[in-house]
Amino acid sequence: MRMQIGFIGAGNMAGAMARGLGLPARVFDIDAVRAQTLADEIGGTAAASNADVVAASDLVVLCHKPAQLTAVAQDAAPAVTSTTIIVSLLGGVALADVRGAYPGARVFRIMPNTAVGIRAGVIGLVDDDAGDPAACAAVQDLLSTVGELFVVPESQMAALTAVSGVAPAYAALVAEAQIDAAVRAGIPAPVAARLVGASLAGGVAILRRQDMDTLGVRRAVTSPGGVTARGLAALEAGGLRAAFDDAMDAVLGGGA
């Protein structure tokens, strides 16, 4: 029997998860129009309340604002049963806090990136330390359909998010910079965009095929004194590595 999924919150990340899963979930949001829009998109149902979502679902994904944990749980938690699975996407909210708000439920904490919407995401998972193998397997099986899953201790979740959560934006910025440079070199903007997109996709495919041997890939395409060597030297001189270190520090400084 197919697992019944529910979403509390219908914002951007809820939408990405729901579209990636492709299941007719039950959805509640304080913005009824937003809930109905997402429900219609995935062939699901807009719920009447938080409690309605929990009562009708085997697994509930919490996608509301983190500060609303207590208020939402006051409405939703009474509908929890011993088999209810709660999956929290609440940034900065510890697993213990979610478990305290939903006593009796099997509780997991995840942090996906937006690429889950196209089933190419990265998902960090902190599993239920109460030790329910069946619930853990169900959650992992479900999440694995929308991306690559990394089971980590909670102490590593902030660092994982600092890499995966921001990666789509970083990739967009790198692509934008390369497109701008290509345009300055005389390539029309539409062609530059396609060229950069295809080139980056190919580069990532090579890296993944070679087990992320970054040094090996660079050496394979870099001739001494050649154009690639000159370009890499310019990037190093421009502080590319330091910029990524600074970005990591900035993200971690803001919490996860």
N, C-alpha and C positions, 0 to 999 in steps of 0.2 A: 504494500500500500504506500502511495506517495506521501511524503511528509508534507504537512500543511505549514506554510510559512506565513509569518506576519511581520509587518513593519510598524514601529511606532516612530513617527517622523517621516516626512516625505521630501526632504531636501535633496541637494545634489548627490551626496554619497548614497543615500537611500535609493535614489533613482538609478545610479550606476549599478549598485548591487542587484536591484530588482530586475533591471534590464539584462544584466549578465546572467542571472539565474534563470530567467525566462519562465518563471512559474507564476500561476495566477494567485498571487498572495493577497492577504487581507491587509489594508493600509489605514492607519489613522494619523491625522495631523491636526494641530489646532487650527490650521488653515484648511477648511473643508474643501475648498476648490482645488488646492494643491493635492490633497489626498485623492480626490476623485480623478484628477488628471492622471496621476501616476497609476491608480488602479485601472483606469480605462486603457492606458498604454500597455499594461502587462496582462490584461484580461482578468484582473482580479476584482476585489470588492472593497469599496470604501467603508470602513467600520464606523460604528457610532461612538466608540470610546476606546480608551486604552485597554480597559478591562475586556471589551468585546474582542479585541485583537488576541489577547492572551487566552481567553476562554476557547477561541476557535482555532488556535494554532498549536502545533507541536513544537515549533521553534520560532522564537520572537527575536527580531533584530532591533535593538535600541539605537535609533538614529536621531534622537531629539537633542536639544542643547544640553551639554553636560550639567549645567547648573540646575536643570529641571529634574534631575534624578529622583530626588525625594518626592517632589510633587507628583510626578508621573507614577512612581511606584505606589504611592498611597491609593491611587485609583486602580492600578493594574495588578499589584501583587496579590490581592485577595483571590484572584482567579487562577493563580498558580497551582499546579498539581505536582505530585512527586515525579512526573515524567516530563514536565515542562523544561525546555531548554531555552536559556536566555543568552543571546550573543550581543555583547556590548561593543558599539563603535564610538563610545563616548571618550573623546580625547582627554587625557589627563586624569581620568577617573580610574582608580585602582580596582582590581578584580575583587578585593575584599569588600570595598564599598558597594559594589553592585550586588555581591552575594548578600550583604547585610540588608540591602533594600528588597531583595527577592528571596527570602528564606524558603528553603525546600526545593528551589529550582536547581538545575544543573547550569552553572554559569561559566561562560567563556568570554574572553576579551580579545577582540581582533582590531587590526588597523590595516585596512586595504588602501590601495591607491585607486585613482579614478579609472585606470585601465581595466578594472574588473567589468566595467560596462561593455567592453568588447571582448571579454573573456581572455584578456592578456595581462591581467593584473598581478600584483604582488600582495600577498596577505600575510601579515604577522599574526600569530595566534598564541595566546596564553591560555592553556587548557585548564579545565576544572580540576583543582588539586584535591577535590573530594574523591577522585578516583572512580569514575564511571566509564569503563571502557566502551560500552555500547553508545553512550552519548558522545564521547570523544570521536569515535569512528564515524558516527552520523554527521557530526559537524565537519570533520575533515573531508569526508566524501563530498559533502555539499559545496564547501569552499573550493575544493580542487577543480570544480567545474568552471570557475571564473578566473583562475590564475594559478600561479605557483605559490605554494604554501610553505611558510617557515614557522615551525613551532619553536618558540623562544621563551626563556624565563622572563618574567615581567621586568626585571632590571634592565633588559636589553631592548625593550619596546621603544623607548625614546630614540635610541640610536638607529634602530631599524626604520622608524618613521622618518628620521632625518635623511635617510638614503632613499627609501622607496616612495614615501608619501610625496616628496617634492620632485621626484625624478621626472614626471611628465612636464612640469614647469621648467626644470633645468634643460631638458631635451629641447623644449620649444625655444628657449633663449639661445642655446647653442645653434640650433637650426636657423633662427632669425639672424644671428650674427654672421653665419656663413652665407646666407642668402644676400644680406646687405653687401658683404664683401664681393660676392659674385656679380651683383648688379653694378658695383663700382668698377669691376673689371670689364664691363660691357655686355654681360648676359642679360637679356630681358627678364624682368621679375618673375613672370609665370614659369619660364623655363628654369630659372634659378631655383625656384621653390621645388619643382619636380626633381631637378638634378640633386639638390641637397637631400631631399627626402629619400630618394632611391639610394644615394650613396651612404647615408647614415644607416638605413635598414640593412644594406649589404655588409657594412662594417660590423654591425652588431651580430648579424648572422654568422660571420666568420669567427668572431670572438666566442660565441656560444658553441660553435662546432669544435673549437680548439680549447674548450674547457677554460675560457677566460684567461688564456695565456697572453696577457697584454703585451709583455715585452717581446715574445716570439712573433706576434702579429706585426708589431712596429718594425722589428728587424727585417721581417720578410718583405716589407714594402718600402724600406728606406735604404737607398744607395748612398754611400759616402759622398758628400758634397752635392747630392741631387736636390730636386725641388722639395721632396718630402722632408729631407733633413733640414733644409733651410726653413720650411714652414714650422716644423716642430721646434726648432731653435727659437724662432720668433715667439711662439706660444709660451715656451718655458721662460724666455726673457721677459715676457709680459706678465708673468706671475700667475699663470693658470692654476698651478697646484696650490699656491697660497690662497687664491681666490676660493677654491673649493674647501680648503681648511677653514677659512673665515666663514664661509657659508654654513659649514657643519657646526661651528661654534655658535653662530647666530641662531640656528634652528634649535640646537640643544638648550641654549639659554632661555628659549621661550617655552620649554616644556613640551610634553607630547600627550 
